[in-house]
Amino acid sequence: MAYNGRPTIRRKILGRRLATAREAAGLTIEQVAAETSVSAATIYRQESGHVAVKPTMVPFFVKLYGIQDKAVEAQWDAWARIAKTKGPWAASGNIVGPSYRDYAEAEDMARELRTWQLGVIPGLLQTRNYSEEVIRAAATVRPGQLPSEDEEISALVKLRETRKAILERDDVPRIWAVIGEAAILTPPSVTDKDSHKEQVQHLLNLGDTKATIQVLPMDSGVHGCLSGSFSIITFDDLDLVFREGYGDGSFVDDEERVRSYQARFERLVMQALSHMDTRRYLHEVFSKM
């Protein structure tokens, strides 16, 4: 089924909650459509995040799904209103893909972020110099064109720095990062050795105050996450997974698949160095620079 619009993260969050409540109530989309005088296609689009849910519809869903908790109703109403507004990343235009804009939105609204990074330091934990080198290295080369101009790279670095502002909030989300050892040992620049040392020191600083950081040693053997990096984004009562990719990423909201990523992350945590052993490891790396 094709739609003119695309799902946004704000609409998808509420849609997932409504779908879960509908299924718990034992109702089909067709039954809900008959009770609310809204087409089945519209209900489907609301649950998939393609169409916003009007706040005036929330009381109907609450009554139909047998929701007794007033806090849940208030939460749904809040998300319905949030979904009708544009987030701060909407103005980024085409400089990043739509899924990455949604990820930045989700990151900003999350209560907890669990991330696995195979070969690079997680974006929120990067220094500015590291971010610039990573973005420059990943600059897209289009057929017949030069790599992205410095102006575009500067704009991307600025966006990355804007994302990091959540670390300075009073309600900073809980951040738990498992990082492959290769990411720690790979210098962001072969000509600027200080930028590598600065990044390792930055991880030590963040590990003191802002994040739980674990390093997965290369000698720990193969594991179930060699296929790529991902993040588990936790809201009040919902987990989503964001899988990274070249140019853009994709969200996973199917509950069974989300649970599989949660299990993978738990296994990574068990294989990785503990938080304190990671700090000792980072100190050792730093001392050799």
DOBA-195438 format. One record per residue: residue number from 0; chain; x, y, z of N, C-alpha, C in turn. Coordinates in Angstrom, 1 decimal. Layout:
BEGIN
 pos unit   n_c1   n_c2   n_c3  ca_c1  ca_c2  ca_c3   c_c1   c_c2   c_c3
 NUM    A      X      Y      Z      X      Y      Z      X      Y      Z
...
//
This chain:
BEGIN
 pos unit   n_c1   n_c2   n_c3  ca_c1  ca_c2  ca_c3   c_c1   c_c2   c_c3
   0    A    0.9   -1.2    0.0    0.0    0.0    0.0    0.9    1.2    0.0
   1    A    0.7    2.1   -1.0    1.6    3.3   -1.1    0.9    4.5   -0.5
   2    A    1.7    5.4    0.1    1.2    6.6    0.7    2.0    7.8    0.2
   3    A    1.4    8.9    0.2    2.1   10.1   -0.3    3.1   10.6    0.8
   4    A    2.7   10.5    2.1    3.5   10.9    3.1    4.4    9.8    3.6
   5    A    5.4   10.1    4.5    6.2    9.1    5.1    6.0    9.1    6.6
   6    A    6.2    8.0    7.2    6.1    8.1    8.7    7.2    8.9    9.3
   7    A    6.8    9.7   10.3    7.8   10.4   11.1    7.9    9.8   12.5
   8    A    9.0   10.0   13.2    9.2    9.4   14.4    8.2    9.8   15.5
   9    A    7.8   11.1   15.4    6.8   11.6   16.4    5.4   10.8   16.2
  10    A    5.0   10.7   14.9    3.8   10.0   14.7    3.9    8.5   14.9
  11    A    5.1    7.9   14.6    5.3    6.5   14.8    5.2    6.1   16.2
  12    A    5.7    6.9   17.2    5.7    6.6   18.6    4.3    6.4   19.1
  13    A    3.4    7.3   18.8    2.1    7.2   19.2    1.4    6.1   18.5
  14    A    1.6    5.9   17.2    1.0    4.9   16.4    1.3    3.5   17.0
  15    A    2.6    3.3   17.4    3.0    2.0   18.0    2.2    1.7   19.3
  16    A    2.0    2.8   20.1    1.3    2.6   21.3   -0.2    2.3   21.1
  17    A   -0.8    3.0   20.1   -2.2    2.7   19.8   -2.3    1.3   19.3
  18    A   -1.4    0.8   18.4   -1.5   -0.5   17.9   -1.4   -1.6   19.0
  19    A   -0.5   -1.3   19.9   -0.3   -2.3   21.0   -1.5   -2.3   21.9
  20    A   -2.1   -1.2   22.2   -3.4   -1.1   23.0   -4.5   -1.8   22.2
  21    A   -4.6   -1.6   21.0   -5.7   -2.2   20.2   -5.5   -3.7   20.2
  22    A   -4.3   -4.2   20.0   -4.1   -5.7   20.0   -4.4   -6.3   21.4
  23    A   -4.0   -5.5   22.4   -4.3   -6.0   23.8   -5.8   -6.1   24.1
  24    A   -6.5   -5.2   23.4   -8.0   -5.2   23.6   -8.7   -6.2   22.7
  25    A   -7.9   -6.9   21.9   -8.4   -8.0   21.0   -9.3   -7.4   19.8
  26    A   -8.9   -6.2   19.4   -9.7   -5.6   18.3   -8.9   -5.6   17.0
  27    A   -9.6   -5.7   15.9   -9.0   -5.6   14.6   -9.1   -4.1   14.1
  28    A   -8.3   -3.8   13.1   -8.3   -2.4   12.6   -9.7   -2.2   12.0
  29    A  -10.3   -3.2   11.4  -11.7   -3.0   10.8  -12.7   -2.7   11.9
  30    A  -12.6   -3.4   13.0  -13.5   -3.2   14.1  -13.4   -1.8   14.7
  31    A  -12.1   -1.3   14.8  -11.9    0.1   15.3  -12.5    1.1   14.3
  32    A  -12.3    0.8   13.0  -12.8    1.7   12.0  -14.3    1.9   12.1
  33    A  -15.0    0.8   12.4  -16.4    0.8   12.5  -16.9    1.5   13.7
  34    A  -16.2    1.5   14.8  -16.6    2.1   16.0  -16.3    3.6   16.0
  35    A  -15.2    4.0   15.3  -14.8    5.4   15.3  -15.3    6.2   14.0
  36    A  -15.9    5.5   13.1  -16.4    6.1   11.9  -15.2    6.7   11.0
  37    A  -14.1    6.0   11.2  -12.9    6.4   10.4  -12.5    5.2    9.6
  38    A  -12.1    5.4    8.3  -11.8    4.3    7.5  -10.6    3.4    8.0
  39    A  -10.7    2.1    7.7   -9.6    1.2    8.1   -8.3    1.7    7.6
  40    A   -8.3    2.2    6.4   -7.0    2.7    5.8   -6.4    3.8    6.7
  41    A   -7.3    4.7    7.2   -6.8    5.8    8.1   -6.2    5.2    9.4
  42    A   -6.9    4.3   10.0   -6.4    3.7   11.2   -5.1    3.0   11.0
  43    A   -5.0    2.3    9.9   -3.7    1.7    9.5   -2.6    2.7    9.4
  44    A   -2.9    3.8    8.7   -1.9    4.9    8.5   -1.5    5.6    9.8
  45    A   -2.5    5.7   10.7   -2.2    6.3   12.0   -1.3    5.4   12.8
  46    A   -1.5    4.1   12.8   -0.7    3.2   13.5    0.7    3.1   12.9
  47    A    0.8    3.2   11.6    2.1    3.1   11.0    2.9    4.4   11.0
  48    A    2.3    5.5   11.5    2.9    6.8   11.5    2.9    7.6   10.3
  49    A    2.1    7.2    9.3    2.0    8.0    8.1    1.0    9.2    8.2
  50    A    0.1    9.0    9.1   -0.9   10.1    9.4   -1.0   10.4   10.8
  51    A   -1.1   11.7   11.2   -1.1   12.1   12.5   -2.5   11.8   13.2
  52    A   -2.5   11.5   14.4   -3.7   11.3   15.2   -4.2   12.6   15.8
  53    A   -5.4   13.0   15.5   -5.9   14.2   16.0   -6.1   14.1   17.6
  54    A   -5.7   15.1   18.3   -6.0   15.0   19.8   -7.4   14.7   20.2
  55    A   -8.4   15.1   19.3   -9.8   14.9   19.6  -10.1   13.4   19.5
  56    A   -9.3   12.6   18.8   -9.5   11.2   18.7   -9.1   10.4   19.9
  57    A   -8.2   11.0   20.7   -7.6   10.2   21.8   -8.7    9.7   22.8
  58    A   -9.7   10.5   23.2  -10.7    9.9   24.1  -11.4    8.8   23.5
  59    A  -11.7    8.8   22.2  -12.3    7.6   21.6  -11.5    6.4   21.7
  60    A  -10.2    6.5   21.4   -9.3    5.3   21.5   -9.2    4.8   23.0
  61    A   -9.1    5.8   23.9   -9.0    5.4   25.3  -10.2    4.6   25.8
  62    A  -11.4    5.0   25.4  -12.7    4.3   25.8  -12.8    3.0   25.1
  63    A  -12.4    3.0   23.8  -12.6    1.7   23.0  -11.6    0.7   23.5
  64    A  -10.4    1.0   23.9   -9.4    0.1   24.2   -9.4   -0.2   25.7
  65    A  -10.4    0.4   26.4  -10.5    0.1   27.9   -9.4    0.6   28.7
  66    A   -8.8    1.7   28.4   -7.7    2.3   29.1   -8.3    3.0   30.4
  67    A   -7.9    2.5   31.6   -8.4    3.1   32.8   -7.4    4.1   33.4
  68    A   -6.1    4.1   33.0   -5.1    4.9   33.6   -5.2    6.3   33.0
  69    A   -5.5    7.3   33.8   -5.5    8.7   33.3   -4.2    9.2   32.8
  70    A   -3.1    8.6   33.4   -1.8    9.0   33.0   -1.5    8.6   31.5
  71    A   -2.0    7.4   31.2   -1.8    6.9   29.8   -2.6    7.8   28.8
  72    A   -3.8    8.2   29.2   -4.6    9.1   28.3   -3.9   10.4   28.1
  73    A   -3.3   11.0   29.2   -2.6   12.2   29.1   -1.4   12.1   28.3
  74    A   -0.7   11.0   28.4    0.5   10.7   27.6    0.1   10.6   26.1
  75    A   -0.9    9.9   25.8   -1.4    9.8   24.4   -1.8   11.2   23.8
  76    A   -2.5   12.0   24.6   -2.9   13.3   24.2   -1.6   14.2   23.9
  77    A   -0.6   14.1   24.8    0.6   14.9   24.6    1.3   14.5   23.4
  78    A    1.4   13.2   23.1    2.1   12.7   21.9    1.3   13.1   20.6
  79    A    0.0   13.1   20.7   -0.8   13.5   19.6   -0.6   15.0   19.2
  80    A   -0.4   15.8   20.3   -0.1   17.2   20.0    1.4   17.4   19.6
  81    A    2.3   16.6   20.1    3.7   16.7   19.7    3.8   16.3   18.2
  82    A    3.1   15.3   17.8    3.2   14.7   16.5    2.7   15.7   15.4
  83    A    2.0   16.7   15.8    1.5   17.7   14.8    2.4   18.9   14.6
  84    A    3.5   18.9   15.4    4.5   19.9   15.3    5.8   19.4   14.7
  85    A    6.5   20.3   14.1    7.8   20.0   13.5    8.9   20.1   14.6
  86    A    9.8   19.1   14.6   10.9   19.2   15.6   12.0   20.1   15.1
  87    A   13.0   20.3   15.9   14.1   21.2   15.6   15.0   20.7   14.4
  88    A   14.8   19.5   14.1   15.7   18.9   13.0   15.0   19.0   11.6
  89    A   13.8   19.5   11.6   13.1   19.6   10.3   13.8   20.6    9.4
  90    A   14.4   21.6   10.0   15.1   22.6    9.2   16.4   22.2    8.5
  91    A   16.8   21.0    8.8   18.1   20.5    8.3   18.0   20.2    6.8
  92    A   16.8   20.2    6.2   16.7   20.0    4.8   17.2   18.7    4.3
  93    A   17.9   18.7    3.2   18.4   17.5    2.6   19.9   17.2    3.0
  94    A   20.4   17.9    4.0   21.8   17.7    4.4   22.0   16.4    5.1
  95    A   21.0   15.8    5.7   21.0   14.5    6.2   19.7   13.8    5.8
  96    A   19.8   12.4    5.7   18.6   11.7    5.3   17.5   11.8    6.3
  97    A   16.2   11.5    5.8   15.1   11.7    6.7   15.1   10.8    7.9
  98    A   15.7    9.6    7.8   15.7    8.7    9.0   16.7    9.2   10.0
  99    A   17.8    9.8    9.6   18.7   10.4   10.5   18.1   11.6   11.2
 100    A   17.3   12.4   10.5   16.6   13.5   11.2   15.6   12.9   12.2
 101    A   15.0   11.8   11.9   14.1   11.2   12.9   14.9   10.7   14.1
 102    A   16.0   10.1   13.8   16.9    9.6   14.9   17.3   10.7   15.8
 103    A   17.7   11.8   15.3   18.0   13.0   16.1   16.9   13.4   17.0
 104    A   15.7   13.4   16.4   14.4   13.7   17.1   14.2   12.7   18.3
 105    A   14.3   11.5   17.9   14.1   10.4   18.9   15.2   10.5   20.1
 106    A   16.4   10.8   19.7   17.5   10.9   20.7   17.2   12.0   21.6
 107    A   16.6   13.1   21.1   16.3   14.3   21.9   15.2   14.0   22.9
 108    A   14.2   13.1   22.5   13.1   12.8   23.3   13.2   11.6   24.2
 109    A   14.3   10.9   24.1   14.5    9.6   24.7   14.8    9.7   26.2
 110    A   14.4    8.7   26.9   14.7    8.5   28.4   16.1    7.8   28.5
 111    A   16.3    6.8   27.6   17.5    6.0   27.7   18.0    5.7   26.3
 112    A   19.3    5.7   26.1   19.9    5.4   24.8   21.0    4.3   25.0
 113    A   20.8    3.1   24.4   21.8    2.1   24.4   22.3    1.9   23.0
 114    A   23.6    2.0   22.8   24.2    2.0   21.5   25.4    1.1   21.4
 115    A   25.4    0.4   20.2   26.6   -0.5   19.9   27.2    0.1   18.6
 116    A   28.5    0.4   18.7   29.3    0.9   17.6   30.5    0.1   17.3
 117    A   30.5   -0.4   16.1   31.6   -1.4   15.8   32.9   -0.7   15.5
 118    A   32.9    0.3   14.7   34.2    0.9   14.3   34.4    2.4   14.5
 119    A   33.5    3.0   15.1   33.6    4.5   15.3   33.0    4.8   16.7
 120    A   33.5    5.9   17.3   33.0    6.4   18.5   31.5    6.9   18.3
 121    A   30.6    6.6   19.2   29.2    7.0   19.1   29.2    8.6   18.9
 122    A   28.3    9.1   18.1   28.2   10.5   17.8   28.1   11.4   19.0
 123    A   27.3   11.0   20.0   27.1   11.8   21.2   28.4   11.9   22.0
 124    A   29.3   11.0   21.9   30.5   10.9   22.7   31.7   11.4   22.0
 125    A   31.6   12.0   20.8   32.7   12.4   20.0   33.1   13.8   20.4
 126    A   34.4   14.1   20.2   34.8   15.5   20.3   34.5   16.2   19.0
 127    A   34.6   17.5   19.0   34.3   18.2   17.7   35.3   17.8   16.6
 128    A   36.6   17.8   17.0   37.6   17.4   16.0   37.4   16.0   15.4
 129    A   37.0   15.1   16.3   36.8   13.7   15.9   35.6   13.7   14.9
 130    A   34.5   14.4   15.3   33.3   14.5   14.5   33.6   15.0   13.1
 131    A   34.4   16.0   13.0   34.8   16.6   11.7   35.5   15.6   10.8
 132    A   36.5   14.9   11.4   37.3   13.9   10.7   36.4   12.8   10.2
 133    A   35.5   12.3   11.0   34.6   11.2   10.6   33.7   11.7    9.5
 134    A   33.1   12.9    9.7   32.2   13.4    8.6   32.9   13.6    7.3
 135    A   34.1   14.1    7.4   34.9   14.4    6.2   35.3   13.0    5.5
 136    A   35.6   12.0    6.3   36.0   10.7    5.7   34.8   10.1    5.0
 137    A   33.6   10.3    5.6   32.4    9.7    5.1   31.7   10.5    4.0
 138    A   32.3   11.7    3.6   31.7   12.6    2.6   31.4   11.8    1.4
 139    A   30.2   11.9    0.9   29.7   11.2   -0.3   30.4   11.6   -1.6
 140    A   30.9   10.7   -2.3   31.4   11.0   -3.6   30.4   10.6   -4.7
 141    A   29.9   11.6   -5.4   28.8   11.3   -6.4   29.5   11.1   -7.8
 142    A   29.0   10.3   -8.7   29.6   10.2  -10.0   29.8   11.5  -10.7
 143    A   31.1   11.8  -11.1   31.4   13.0  -11.8   31.5   14.2  -11.0
 144    A   31.4   14.0   -9.6   31.5   15.2   -8.7   32.6   15.0   -7.7
 145    A   33.0   16.1   -7.1   34.0   16.0   -6.0   33.3   15.7   -4.7
 146    A   34.1   15.3   -3.7   33.5   15.0   -2.4   32.7   16.3   -1.9
 147    A   31.9   16.1   -0.9   31.2   17.2   -0.3   32.0   18.4    0.0
 148    A   31.6   19.6   -0.3   32.3   20.8    0.0   32.5   21.1    1.5
 149    A   33.5   21.9    1.8   33.7   22.2    3.2   32.5   22.9    3.9
 150    A   31.7   23.6    3.1   30.6   24.3    3.7   29.6   23.2    4.1
 151    A   29.4   22.2    3.3   28.5   21.1    3.7   29.0   20.3    5.0
 152    A   30.3   20.1    5.0   30.9   19.4    6.1   30.7   20.2    7.4
 153    A   31.0   21.5    7.3   30.8   22.4    8.4   29.4   22.4    9.0
 154    A   28.4   22.3    8.0   27.0   22.3    8.4   26.7   20.9    9.1
 155    A   27.3   19.8    8.7   27.1   18.5    9.3   27.7   18.5   10.7
 156    A   28.9   19.1   10.8   29.5   19.2   12.1   28.7   20.0   13.1
 157    A   28.1   21.1   12.6   27.3   21.9   13.5   26.1   21.1   13.9
 158    A   25.5   20.3   13.1   24.3   19.5   13.5   24.7   18.5   14.5
 159    A   25.9   17.9   14.3   26.4   16.9   15.3   26.6   17.6   16.7
 160    A   27.1   18.8   16.7   27.3   19.5   17.9   26.0   19.9   18.6
 161    A   25.0   20.2   17.8   23.7   20.5   18.3   23.1   19.2   19.0
 162    A   23.3   18.1   18.4   22.9   16.8   19.0   23.5   16.6   20.4
 163    A   24.7   17.0   20.6   25.5   16.8   21.8   24.9   17.6   22.9
 164    A   24.1   18.6   22.6   23.6   19.6   23.6   22.8   18.8   24.7
 165    A   22.2   17.6   24.3   21.4   16.9   25.3   22.2   16.5   26.5
 166    A   23.6   16.4   26.3   24.4   16.0   27.4   24.5   17.1   28.5
 167    A   24.1   18.3   28.2   24.2   19.4   29.2   22.8   19.6   29.8
 168    A   21.8   18.9   29.5   20.5   19.1   30.0   20.4   18.6   31.4
 169    A   19.4   19.1   32.2   19.2   18.5   33.6   18.6   17.1   33.5
 170    A   17.8   16.9   32.4   17.2   15.6   32.3   17.9   14.8   31.2
 171    A   19.2   14.8   31.2   20.0   14.0   30.2   19.6   12.6   30.3
 172    A   19.4   12.0   29.1   19.0   10.5   29.1   20.1    9.7   29.5
 173    A   19.8    8.5   30.0   20.8    7.5   30.4   21.4    7.0   29.2
 174    A   22.7    7.0   29.1   23.5    6.6   27.9   24.4    5.4   28.3
 175    A   24.2    4.4   27.5   25.0    3.2   27.7   25.6    2.8   26.3
 176    A   26.9    2.9   26.2   27.5    2.6   24.9   28.5    1.4   25.0
 177    A   28.4    0.5   24.1   29.4   -0.6   24.0   30.1   -0.3   22.7
 178    A   31.4   -0.1   22.7   32.2    0.3   21.6   33.3   -0.7   21.2
 179    A   33.4   -1.1   20.0   34.4   -2.0   19.5   35.8   -1.4   19.7
 180    A   36.7   -2.3   20.1   38.1   -1.8   20.4   38.7   -1.1   19.2
 181    A   38.4   -1.5   18.0   39.0   -0.9   16.8   38.6    0.6   16.8
 182    A   37.4    1.0   17.2   37.1    2.4   17.2   37.9    3.2   18.2
 183    A   38.4    2.6   19.3   39.2    3.3   20.2   40.6    3.4   19.7
 184    A   41.1    2.4   19.0   42.5    2.4   18.5   42.7    3.2   17.2
 185    A   41.6    3.4   16.5   41.8    4.0   15.2   41.8    5.6   15.3
 186    A   42.9    6.2   14.9   43.0    7.7   15.1   42.1    8.4   14.1
 187    A   41.5    9.4   14.5   40.6   10.2   13.6   41.4   10.8   12.5
 188    A   42.7   11.1   12.7   43.5   11.8   11.7   44.9   11.2   11.8
 189    A   45.5   10.9   10.7   46.9   10.4   10.7   47.9   11.5   10.9
 190    A   47.5   12.8   10.7   48.4   13.9   10.8   48.2   14.7   12.1
 191    A   47.1   14.5   12.7   46.8   15.3   14.0   46.7   14.2   15.1
 192    A   47.8   13.9   15.7   47.8   12.9   16.8   47.1   13.4   18.0
 193    A   47.1   14.7   18.2   46.4   15.2   19.4   44.9   15.0   19.4
 194    A   44.3   14.9   18.2   42.9   14.7   18.2   42.5   13.3   18.7
 195    A   43.4   12.4   18.5   43.1   11.0   19.0   43.2   11.0   20.5
 196    A   44.2   11.6   21.0   44.4   11.7   22.5   43.3   12.4   23.2
 197    A   42.8   13.5   22.5   41.7   14.3   23.0   40.4   13.5   23.1
 198    A   40.2   12.6   22.1   39.0   11.8   22.1   39.0   10.8   23.2
 199    A   40.1   10.1   23.4   40.2    9.1   24.5   40.0    9.8   25.8
 200    A   40.6   11.0   26.0   40.4   11.7   27.3   38.9   12.1   27.5
 201    A   38.3   12.5   26.4   36.9   12.8   26.4   36.0   11.7   26.8
 202    A   36.3   10.5   26.4   35.6    9.3   26.8   35.7    9.1   28.3
 203    A   37.0    9.3   28.8   37.2    9.1   30.2   36.4   10.2   31.0
 204    A   36.3   11.4   30.5   35.6   12.4   31.2   34.1   12.1   31.2
 205    A   33.5   11.6   30.1   32.1   11.3   30.0   31.8   10.1   30.8
 206    A   32.7    9.2   30.9   32.5    8.0   31.7   32.4    8.3   33.2
 207    A   32.9    9.4   33.6   32.8    9.9   35.0   31.4   10.4   35.3
 208    A   30.8   11.0   34.4   29.6   11.8   34.7   28.4   11.6   33.8
 209    A   28.6   11.2   32.5   27.4   11.3   31.6   27.0    9.9   31.0
 210    A   27.9    8.9   31.0   27.6    7.7   30.3   28.2    6.5   30.9
 211    A   27.6    5.3   30.7   28.2    4.1   31.0   28.9    3.6   29.7
 212    A   30.2    3.4   29.7   31.0    3.1   28.5   31.7    1.8   28.7
 213    A   31.5    0.8   27.8   32.2   -0.4   27.8   32.9   -0.7   26.5
 214    A   34.1   -1.2   26.5   34.9   -1.5   25.3   34.8   -3.0   25.1
 215    A   34.5   -3.4   23.8   34.5   -4.8   23.5   35.9   -5.1   22.8
 216    A   36.8   -5.9   23.5   38.1   -6.1   22.9   38.0   -7.0   21.7
 217    A   39.0   -6.8   20.8   39.0   -7.6   19.6   39.3   -9.0   19.9
 218    A   40.0   -9.3   21.0   40.3  -10.7   21.3   39.1  -11.5   22.0
 219    A   38.0  -10.8   22.1   36.8  -11.4   22.8   36.1  -12.4   21.9
 220    A   36.5  -12.5   20.6   36.0  -13.5   19.7   34.8  -12.9   18.9
 221    A   34.2  -13.7   18.0   33.1  -13.3   17.2   31.9  -13.1   18.1
 222    A   30.9  -12.3   17.6   29.7  -12.0   18.4   28.6  -11.8   17.4
 223    A   27.4  -11.6   17.9   26.2  -11.5   17.1   25.9  -10.2   16.5
 224    A   26.8   -9.2   16.6   26.6   -7.9   16.1   27.6   -7.4   15.1
 225    A   28.2   -8.3   14.4   29.3   -8.0   13.5   28.7   -7.3   12.2
 226    A   27.4   -7.5   12.0   26.7   -7.0   10.8   26.6   -5.5   10.8
 227    A   26.7   -4.8   12.0   26.6   -3.4   11.9   26.2   -2.8   13.3
 228    A   26.2   -1.4   13.3   25.9   -0.7   14.5   24.4   -0.5   14.7
 229    A   24.0   -0.3   15.9   22.6    0.0   16.1   22.4    0.7   17.5
 230    A   21.3    1.3   17.7   20.9    2.0   18.9   19.5    1.6   19.3
 231    A   19.3    1.3   20.6   18.0    1.1   21.2   17.6    2.3   21.9
 232    A   16.5    2.9   21.5   16.0    4.2   22.0   14.8    3.9   22.9
 233    A   14.9    4.3   24.2   13.8    4.0   25.1   13.0    5.3   25.5
 234    A   11.7    5.2   25.3   10.9    6.3   25.7   10.2    5.8   27.0
 235    A    9.1    6.4   27.5    8.5    6.0   28.7    8.1    4.6   28.8
 236    A    7.5    4.1   27.7    7.0    2.7   27.7    7.2    2.0   26.4
 237    A    8.2    2.5   25.6    8.4    2.0   24.3    9.8    2.0   23.9
 238    A   10.3    0.9   23.3   11.6    0.8   22.7   11.6    0.8   21.2
 239    A   12.4    1.5   20.6   12.6    1.5   19.1   14.1    1.2   18.9
 240    A   14.4    0.6   17.7   15.8    0.3   17.3   16.1    1.1   16.1
 241    A   17.2    1.7   16.0   17.7    2.4   14.8   19.0    1.7   14.3
 242    A   18.9    1.2   13.1   20.0    0.5   12.5   20.7    1.5   11.5
 243    A   22.0    1.6   11.7   22.7    2.6   10.8   23.0    1.9    9.5
 244    A   23.2    2.8    8.5   23.5    2.4    7.1   24.2    3.5    6.4
 245    A   24.6    3.2    5.2   25.3    4.2    4.3   24.2    5.2    3.8
 246    A   24.4    6.5    4.1   23.5    7.5    3.6   22.3    7.8    4.5
 247    A   21.8    6.7    5.0   20.6    6.8    5.9   20.5    5.5    6.7
 248    A   19.6    5.5    7.7   19.4    4.3    8.5   17.9    3.9    8.4
 249    A   17.6    3.0    9.3   16.2    2.6    9.3   15.8    2.2   10.8
 250    A   14.5    2.4   11.1   13.9    2.1   12.4   13.3    0.7   12.4
 251    A   13.4    0.1   13.5   12.7   -1.2   13.8   11.8   -1.0   14.9
 252    A   10.5   -1.3   14.7    9.5   -1.1   15.8    8.7   -2.3   16.1
 253    A    8.9   -3.4   15.3    8.2   -4.7   15.6    8.8   -5.2   16.9
 254    A    7.9   -5.5   17.8    8.2   -5.9   19.2    9.2   -7.1   19.3
 255    A    8.9   -8.1   18.4    9.8   -9.3   18.5   11.2   -9.0   18.0
 256    A   11.3   -8.2   16.9   12.6   -7.8   16.4   13.3   -6.9   17.4
 257    A   12.6   -6.0   18.0   13.2   -5.1   19.1   13.8   -6.0   20.2
 258    A   13.0   -7.0   20.6   13.5   -7.9   21.7   14.8   -8.6   21.3
 259    A   14.9   -8.9   20.0   16.1   -9.6   19.5   17.3   -8.7   19.6
 260    A   17.1   -7.4   19.3   18.2   -6.4   19.5   18.6   -6.2   20.9
 261    A   17.6   -6.2   21.8   17.8   -6.0   23.2   18.7   -7.2   23.7
 262    A   18.4   -8.4   23.3   19.1   -9.6   23.7   20.5   -9.5   23.2
 263    A   20.7   -9.0   21.9   22.1   -8.9   21.4   22.9   -7.9   22.2
 264    A   22.2   -6.8   22.6   23.0   -5.8   23.3   23.4   -6.4   24.7
 265    A   22.5   -7.1   25.3   22.8   -7.7   26.6   24.0   -8.7   26.5
 266    A   24.1   -9.4   25.4   25.2  -10.3   25.2   26.5   -9.5   25.0
 267    A   26.4   -8.4   24.3   27.6   -7.6   24.1   28.1   -7.0   25.4
 268    A   27.2   -6.6   26.3   27.5   -6.1   27.6   28.3   -7.2   28.4
 269    A   27.8   -8.4   28.3   28.5   -9.5   29.0   29.9   -9.8   28.4
 270    A   30.1   -9.7   27.1   31.4   -9.9   26.5   32.4   -8.8   26.7
 271    A   31.8   -7.6   26.8   32.7   -6.4   26.9   33.4   -6.3   28.2
 272    A   34.4   -5.4   28.3   35.0   -5.1   29.6   34.0   -4.4   30.4
 273    A   34.1   -4.6   31.7   33.2   -3.9   32.6   33.5   -2.3   32.5
 274    A   32.6   -1.6   33.1   32.8   -0.1   33.1   34.1    0.3   33.7
 275    A   34.5   -0.3   34.9   35.7    0.0   35.5   36.9   -0.5   34.8
 276    A   36.8   -1.7   34.2   37.9   -2.3   33.4   38.1   -1.4   32.1
 277    A   37.0   -0.9   31.6   37.1   -0.1   30.4   37.9    1.2   30.8
 278    A   37.6    1.8   31.9   38.3    3.0   32.4   39.8    2.7   32.5
 279    A   40.2    1.6   33.1   41.6    1.2   33.2   42.2    1.0   31.8
 280    A   41.4    0.4   30.9   41.9    0.2   29.5   42.1    1.6   28.8
 281    A   41.2    2.5   29.0   41.3    3.8   28.3   42.5    4.6   28.9
 282    A   42.7    4.5   30.2   43.9    5.1   30.8   45.2    4.6   30.2
 283    A   45.2    3.2   30.0   46.4    2.6   29.4   46.6    3.1   28.0
 284    A   45.6    3.1   27.2   45.7    3.6   25.8   46.2    5.1   25.8
 285    A   45.6    5.9   26.7   46.0    7.3   26.8   47.4    7.5   27.2
 286    A   47.9    6.6   28.1   49.3    6.8   28.6   50.3    6.4   27.5
 287    A   49.9    5.7   26.5   50.8    5.3   25.4   50.8    6.2   24.2
 288    A   50.0    7.2   24.3   49.9    8.2   23.2   51.0    9.3   23.2
//
